[in-house]
Amino acid sequence: MSLLELANSLLELVVASCTTLEASSPAMADMAELNCSIFSNDLYMVSERGAMLVSTTFDGIRYRSWRRSVLRGLSVKNKLGFISGEWRQPDPSSPQFRQWERCDNMVTSWILNSLSKEIADSVEYANHDVELWKELEDRYEQTNRARLYQIQKEINDLSQGTFDITTYYTKLKKL
């Protein structure tokens, strides 16, 4: 049996157990929904060794573009609730704690691995992914007047010249 087949078999077991929990009681249904929607997707990670969240490394430039890519990647992996704070840390004695902690660490690793070494080194001691995300937002979401001036200058200096209209438009949109 291949690793991917094993992961798929495990996923089927998780989905089956979620259905059983949902039928037990409303409280169990809520817990099952949390487990199934957040944690079951992690089984697919077995087949994605070293999977990266985004293809570009954030080095302090073009934060909003990098941020958008990270949000899209986390959305695809059903993990946005971790950085938004929607999925808060359960009580350490809760049966969900270990799974939550595992997912939290995974999201933190994805984000750290998408940062340049210098930036990652400066935020690696954040305790949870939501703290890491807030630190990055506080630091880079600020409007940088010098960068804004530079972008405005680049837009003003850009001319179509010998570019076809599609290439010119693409360069303009990239700024």
Backbone as CSV, one residue per row, in Angstrom:
resi,resn,N_x,N_y,N_z,CA_x,CA_y,CA_z,C_x,C_y,C_z
1,MET,0.851,-1.170,0.000,0.000,0.000,0.000,0.899,1.235,0.000
2,SER,0.636,2.161,-0.933,1.440,3.380,-1.008,1.066,4.338,0.120
3,LEU,1.915,5.315,0.311,1.683,6.317,1.351,0.401,7.103,1.076
4,LEU,0.162,7.427,-0.190,-1.049,8.166,-0.549,-2.296,7.325,-0.292
5,GLU,-2.247,6.033,-0.618,-3.392,5.149,-0.353,-3.647,5.040,1.147
6,LEU,-2.586,4.958,1.921,-2.722,4.905,3.374,-3.369,6.185,3.902
7,ALA,-2.919,7.337,3.397,-3.497,8.620,3.818,-4.973,8.688,3.463
8,ASN,-5.331,8.217,2.280,-6.741,8.226,1.874,-7.575,7.305,2.747
9,SER,-7.025,6.153,3.130,-7.738,5.237,4.026,-7.961,5.880,5.388
10,LEU,-6.936,6.553,5.896,-7.072,7.248,7.175,-8.124,8.347,7.095
11,LEU,-8.150,9.058,5.976,-9.142,10.116,5.804,-10.552,9.538,5.823
12,GLU,-10.750,8.400,5.178,-12.067,7.753,5.188,-12.478,7.394,6.614
13,LEU,-11.527,6.922,7.427,-11.830,6.604,8.827,-12.230,7.853,9.609
14,VAL,-11.531,8.956,9.372,-11.866,10.201,10.063,-13.264,10.655,9.682
15,VAL,-13.580,10.630,8.395,-14.907,11.046,7.942,-15.975,10.145,8.532
16,ALA,-15.717,8.843,8.580,-16.682,7.905,9.167,-16.877,8.196,10.652
17,SER,-15.792,8.489,11.362,-15.928,8.782,12.792,-16.649,10.104,13.007
18,CYS,-16.487,11.045,12.085,-17.202,12.318,12.198,-18.700,12.103,12.072
19,THR,-19.098,11.255,11.165,-20.519,10.969,10.979,-21.095,10.337,12.233
20,THR,-20.348,9.418,12.856,-20.797,8.777,14.088,-20.936,9.803,15.208
21,LEU,-19.959,10.703,15.348,-20.015,11.728,16.387,-21.191,12.674,16.178
22,GLU,-21.461,13.038,14.928,-22.549,13.965,14.640,-23.888,13.399,15.078
23,ALA,-24.024,12.093,14.993,-25.291,11.459,15.342,-25.475,11.348,16.855
24,SER,-24.402,11.471,17.634,-24.468,11.267,19.081,-25.230,12.355,19.816
25,SER,-24.859,13.612,19.641,-25.491,14.718,20.352,-25.097,16.032,19.699
26,PRO,-25.829,17.114,20.000,-25.454,18.412,19.424,-24.035,18.844,19.809
27,ALA,-23.640,18.624,21.056,-22.288,19.004,21.484,-21.242,18.205,20.720
28,MET,-21.506,16.928,20.556,-20.570,16.085,19.810,-20.556,16.490,18.340
29,ALA,-21.693,16.940,17.831,-21.750,17.378,16.437,-20.849,18.590,16.224
30,ASP,-20.861,19.531,17.194,-19.982,20.694,17.089,-18.518,20.277,17.097
31,MET,-18.183,19.342,17.995,-16.811,18.860,18.087,-16.429,18.123,16.799
32,ALA,-17.352,17.351,16.262,-17.089,16.614,15.029,-16.862,17.574,13.873
33,GLU,-17.669,18.637,13.834,-17.504,19.619,12.765,-16.125,20.257,12.839
34,LEU,-15.686,20.598,14.046,-14.364,21.173,14.227,-13.298,20.199,13.739
35,ASN,-13.391,18.956,14.183,-12.418,17.944,13.775,-12.406,17.746,12.274
36,CYS,-13.579,17.560,11.696,-13.654,17.215,10.282,-13.251,18.375,9.387
37,SER,-13.689,19.571,9.735,-13.403,20.689,8.845,-11.976,21.190,8.971
38,ILE,-11.399,21.099,10.137,-10.062,21.649,10.330,-8.983,20.589,10.201
39,PHE,-9.161,19.495,10.899,-8.062,18.557,11.054,-7.995,17.455,10.005
40,SER,-9.098,17.057,9.414,-9.055,15.918,8.500,-8.248,16.221,7.254
41,ASN,-8.208,17.469,6.803,-7.421,17.808,5.628,-5.935,17.563,5.843
42,ASP,-5.501,17.518,7.091,-4.089,17.324,7.380,-3.582,15.967,6.922
43,LEU,-4.470,14.998,6.796,-4.025,13.681,6.372,-3.465,13.719,4.959
44,TYR,-3.955,14.628,4.151,-3.417,14.755,2.807,-1.990,15.284,2.814
45,MET,-1.584,15.926,3.888,-0.236,16.474,3.967,0.810,15.365,3.951
46,VAL,0.413,14.146,4.304,1.346,13.025,4.302,1.966,12.863,2.923
47,SER,1.169,13.099,1.870,1.670,12.903,0.515,2.339,14.157,-0.041
48,GLU,2.394,15.234,0.733,2.975,16.483,0.261,4.212,16.837,1.073
49,ARG,5.191,15.973,1.099,6.397,16.221,1.886,6.999,17.570,1.507
50,GLY,7.241,18.372,2.526,7.857,19.667,2.284,6.976,20.628,1.513
51,ALA,5.673,20.374,1.484,4.779,21.247,0.728,4.921,22.683,1.211
52,MET,5.005,23.586,0.252,5.123,24.998,0.595,3.762,25.653,0.454
53,LEU,3.522,26.627,1.275,2.258,27.346,1.242,2.193,28.279,0.040
54,VAL,3.273,28.995,-0.231,3.346,29.911,-1.368,4.660,29.684,-2.103
55,SER,4.696,30.098,-3.363,5.886,29.827,-4.173,6.958,30.907,-4.060
56,THR,6.611,32.053,-3.488,7.591,33.129,-3.363,7.963,33.356,-1.900
57,THR,9.171,33.815,-1.695,9.655,34.113,-0.352,9.475,35.602,-0.087
58,PHE,8.889,35.921,1.058,8.709,37.327,1.416,10.001,37.850,2.015
59,ASP,10.529,38.912,1.391,11.797,39.487,1.842,11.648,40.932,2.312
60,GLY,10.416,41.330,2.620,10.173,42.686,3.088,9.604,43.597,2.016
61,ILE,9.564,43.112,0.783,9.042,43.895,-0.338,7.778,43.219,-0.867
62,ARG,6.801,44.031,-1.230,5.526,43.555,-1.788,4.762,42.694,-0.769
63,TYR,4.636,43.211,0.437,3.943,42.499,1.515,2.520,42.117,1.135
64,ARG,1.793,43.049,0.565,0.379,42.776,0.277,0.208,41.644,-0.725
65,SER,1.088,41.561,-1.685,1.025,40.470,-2.660,1.319,39.131,-1.975
66,TRP,2.365,39.113,-1.156,2.710,37.897,-0.411,1.569,37.508,0.523
67,ARG,1.012,38.489,1.234,-0.085,38.256,2.178,-1.275,37.619,1.471
68,ARG,-1.599,38.155,0.311,-2.736,37.614,-0.455,-2.483,36.158,-0.840
69,SER,-1.266,35.850,-1.243,-0.919,34.467,-1.596,-1.024,33.541,-0.389
70,VAL,-0.561,34.008,0.764,-0.639,33.200,1.986,-2.096,32.957,2.362
71,LEU,-2.909,34.001,2.319,-4.329,33.846,2.653,-5.009,32.858,1.706
72,ARG,-4.669,32.936,0.437,-5.241,32.005,-0.539,-4.784,30.574,-0.227
73,GLY,-3.505,30.400,0.063,-2.982,29.069,0.385,-3.619,28.483,1.631
74,LEU,-3.779,29.304,2.661,-4.417,28.824,3.894,-5.891,28.521,3.668
75,SER,-6.529,29.295,2.816,-7.939,29.039,2.505,-8.096,27.681,1.822
76,VAL,-7.224,27.402,0.877,-7.267,26.119,0.167,-7.080,24.958,1.138
77,LYS,-6.240,25.155,2.134,-5.960,24.103,3.110,-6.894,24.154,4.322
78,ASN,-7.909,25.030,4.260,-8.911,25.169,5.322,-8.268,25.516,6.669
79,LYS,-7.328,26.453,6.647,-6.606,26.820,7.866,-6.658,28.314,8.175
80,LEU,-7.493,29.090,7.496,-7.574,30.527,7.751,-7.961,30.849,9.187
81,GLY,-8.770,30.008,9.797,-9.230,30.245,11.160,-8.116,30.283,12.181
82,PHE,-6.978,29.707,11.853,-5.856,29.727,12.794,-5.240,31.119,12.884
83,ILE,-5.002,31.768,11.750,-4.372,33.092,11.819,-5.369,34.198,12.124
84,SER,-6.649,33.939,11.884,-7.659,34.963,12.194,-8.038,34.941,13.669
85,GLY,-7.687,33.868,14.359,-8.059,33.722,15.763,-9.422,33.074,15.945
86,GLU,-10.072,32.728,14.839,-11.393,32.084,14.908,-11.309,30.734,15.617
87,TRP,-10.247,29.985,15.348,-10.077,28.679,15.981,-9.073,28.841,17.113
88,ARG,-9.589,29.173,18.258,-8.761,29.436,19.437,-8.231,28.137,20.043
89,GLN,-7.162,28.296,20.782,-6.544,27.156,21.444,-7.524,26.550,22.443
90,PRO,-7.796,25.242,22.318,-8.649,24.588,23.312,-7.891,24.404,24.629
91,ASP,-8.617,24.091,25.662,-8.015,23.807,26.959,-7.015,22.661,26.788
92,PRO,-5.837,22.742,27.406,-4.840,21.675,27.258,-5.340,20.284,27.646
93,SER,-6.374,20.198,28.469,-6.906,18.884,28.841,-7.942,18.377,27.834
94,SER,-8.300,19.203,26.867,-9.296,18.828,25.864,-8.731,17.780,24.901
95,PRO,-9.584,16.867,24.432,-9.125,15.881,23.443,-8.680,16.548,22.131
96,GLN,-9.170,17.763,21.866,-8.822,18.463,20.631,-7.489,19.201,20.724
97,PHE,-6.930,19.334,21.911,-5.743,20.167,22.083,-4.574,19.709,21.218
98,ARG,-4.261,18.417,21.230,-3.102,17.924,20.475,-3.276,18.159,18.979
99,GLN,-4.489,17.932,18.477,-4.734,18.165,17.051,-4.625,19.652,16.724
100,TRP,-5.198,20.494,17.593,-5.130,21.932,17.367,-3.668,22.393,17.373
101,GLU,-2.910,21.915,18.354,-1.504,22.302,18.475,-0.713,21.870,17.239
102,ARG,-1.003,20.681,16.757,-0.320,20.171,15.567,-0.609,21.065,14.361
103,CYS,-1.878,21.419,14.171,-2.248,22.297,13.061,-1.640,23.688,13.228
104,ASP,-1.664,24.209,14.445,-1.088,25.523,14.733,0.401,25.529,14.375
105,ASN,1.110,24.482,14.772,2.536,24.375,14.453,2.768,24.245,12.955
106,MET,1.887,23.508,12.281,2.018,23.332,10.840,1.838,24.674,10.125
107,VAL,0.812,25.441,10.499,0.572,26.746,9.881,1.741,27.688,10.176
108,THR,2.229,27.671,11.409,3.387,28.496,11.770,4.584,28.133,10.891
109,SER,4.821,26.848,10.700,5.942,26.402,9.861,5.775,26.850,8.419
110,TRP,4.566,26.716,7.887,4.324,27.166,6.507,4.651,28.644,6.363
111,ILE,4.191,29.441,7.314,4.428,30.886,7.226,5.919,31.186,7.374
112,LEU,6.570,30.601,8.386,8.007,30.843,8.578,8.810,30.423,7.350
113,ASN,8.427,29.309,6.722,9.145,28.829,5.540,8.922,29.706,4.315
114,SER,7.926,30.580,4.360,7.681,31.474,3.228,8.356,32.835,3.419
115,LEU,9.097,32.985,4.513,9.780,34.241,4.822,11.271,34.127,4.539
116,SER,11.896,35.265,4.232,13.354,35.261,4.096,13.952,34.899,5.455
117,LYS,15.192,34.451,5.443,15.840,34.035,6.687,15.867,35.171,7.709
118,GLU,16.154,36.376,7.255,16.241,37.517,8.170,14.901,37.791,8.847
119,ILE,13.833,37.775,8.073,12.511,38.045,8.643,12.076,36.879,9.530
120,ALA,12.286,35.652,9.058,11.908,34.471,9.850,12.634,34.468,11.194
121,ASP,13.920,34.806,11.180,14.684,34.846,12.433,14.118,35.868,13.415
122,SER,13.549,36.942,12.891,13.045,38.002,13.770,11.672,37.696,14.366
123,VAL,10.978,36.696,13.828,9.627,36.382,14.333,9.468,34.931,14.781
124,GLU,10.531,34.162,14.743,10.412,32.727,15.010,9.992,32.385,16.435
125,TYR,10.086,33.334,17.351,9.733,33.025,18.732,8.285,33.351,19.073
126,ALA,7.481,33.666,18.073,6.042,33.843,18.316,5.502,32.495,18.791
127,ASN,4.664,32.514,19.815,4.173,31.264,20.399,3.187,30.514,19.515
128,HIS,2.387,31.246,18.747,1.370,30.609,17.910,1.274,31.350,16.584
129,ASP,0.658,30.694,15.612,0.555,31.297,14.289,-0.205,32.619,14.295
130,VAL,-1.222,32.752,15.147,-1.979,34.006,15.193,-1.089,35.154,15.680
131,GLU,-0.182,34.885,16.613,0.770,35.905,17.080,1.776,36.251,15.983
132,LEU,2.239,35.234,15.280,3.175,35.433,14.176,2.535,36.309,13.103
133,TRP,1.299,35.988,12.739,0.594,36.732,11.699,0.397,38.189,12.125
134,LYS,0.004,38.395,13.371,-0.211,39.762,13.873,1.101,40.550,13.859
135,GLU,2.178,39.914,14.247,3.494,40.569,14.232,3.851,41.021,12.813
136,LEU,3.641,40.141,11.838,3.950,40.490,10.449,3.044,41.618,9.957
137,GLU,1.767,41.548,10.292,0.839,42.606,9.873,1.210,43.938,10.516
138,ASP,1.517,43.924,11.806,1.892,45.166,12.488,3.138,45.785,11.856
139,ARG,4.050,44.934,11.450,5.322,45.416,10.925,5.232,45.875,9.470
140,TYR,4.510,45.131,8.628,4.560,45.387,7.189,3.291,45.977,6.585
141,GLU,2.203,45.976,7.297,0.958,46.521,6.751,0.984,48.048,6.738
142,GLN,1.874,48.631,7.522,1.992,50.087,7.571,2.321,50.624,6.180
143,THR,1.718,51.739,5.840,2.044,52.371,4.568,3.444,52.959,4.682
144,ASN,4.296,52.543,3.796,5.665,53.030,3.766,5.718,54.187,2.769
145,ARG,5.832,55.408,3.283,5.785,56.590,2.416,6.890,56.569,1.358
146,ALA,8.068,56.127,1.737,9.168,56.076,0.772,8.845,55.082,-0.343
147,ARG,8.305,53.923,0.038,7.941,52.913,-0.969,6.798,53.419,-1.845
148,LEU,5.834,54.102,-1.248,4.717,54.663,-2.001,5.225,55.679,-3.020
149,TYR,6.153,56.523,-2.613,6.747,57.500,-3.530,7.462,56.783,-4.676
150,GLN,8.220,55.728,-4.338,8.961,54.974,-5.349,8.002,54.359,-6.366
151,ILE,6.902,53.777,-5.906,5.928,53.163,-6.815,5.293,54.221,-7.708
152,GLN,4.922,55.361,-7.118,4.334,56.436,-7.926,5.316,56.915,-8.989
153,LYS,6.590,57.004,-8.627,7.616,57.421,-9.589,7.748,56.386,-10.705
154,GLU,7.763,55.095,-10.351,7.869,54.040,-11.359,6.677,54.069,-12.305
155,ILE,5.484,54.325,-11.778,4.289,54.412,-12.626,4.422,55.600,-13.576
156,ASN,4.868,56.740,-13.051,5.034,57.932,-13.889,6.107,57.743,-14.951
157,ASP,7.166,57.005,-14.628,8.274,56.795,-15.564,7.987,55.705,-16.595
158,LEU,6.998,54.869,-16.329,6.695,53.758,-17.238,6.031,54.286,-18.503
159,SER,6.543,53.874,-19.633,5.894,54.231,-20.902,5.771,52.968,-21.738
160,GLN,4.804,52.985,-22.638,4.563,51.792,-23.448,5.755,51.513,-24.339
161,GLY,6.333,52.554,-24.918,7.507,52.376,-25.763,7.301,51.281,-26.788
162,THR,8.184,50.288,-26.782,8.101,49.194,-27.757,7.292,48.007,-27.248
163,PHE,6.777,48.103,-26.012,5.972,47.009,-25.464,4.630,46.937,-26.178
164,ASP,4.146,45.714,-26.389,2.763,45.595,-26.861,1.854,45.963,-25.695
165,ILE,0.592,46.200,-25.964,-0.331,46.707,-24.946,-0.478,45.745,-23.767
166,THR,-0.451,44.434,-24.037,-0.595,43.441,-22.969,0.597,43.487,-22.022
167,THR,1.805,43.552,-22.567,3.012,43.615,-21.746,3.040,44.906,-20.931
168,TYR,2.687,46.022,-21.580,2.645,47.312,-20.887,1.643,47.272,-19.736
169,TYR,0.460,46.758,-20.003,-0.587,46.680,-18.976,-0.137,45.785,-17.820
170,THR,0.507,44.663,-18.131,0.998,43.741,-17.102,2.038,44.425,-16.219
171,LYS,2.975,45.149,-16.832,3.991,45.865,-16.053,3.346,46.921,-15.159
172,LEU,2.350,47.612,-15.686,1.652,48.639,-14.921,0.901,48.028,-13.744
173,LYS,0.209,46.921,-13.978,-0.547,46.252,-12.911,0.382,45.698,-11.835
174,LYS,1.556,45.250,-12.246,2.508,44.685,-11.295,2.982,45.730,-10.285
175,LEU,3.071,46.979,-10.753,3.481,48.055,-9.836,2.382,48.286,-8.832
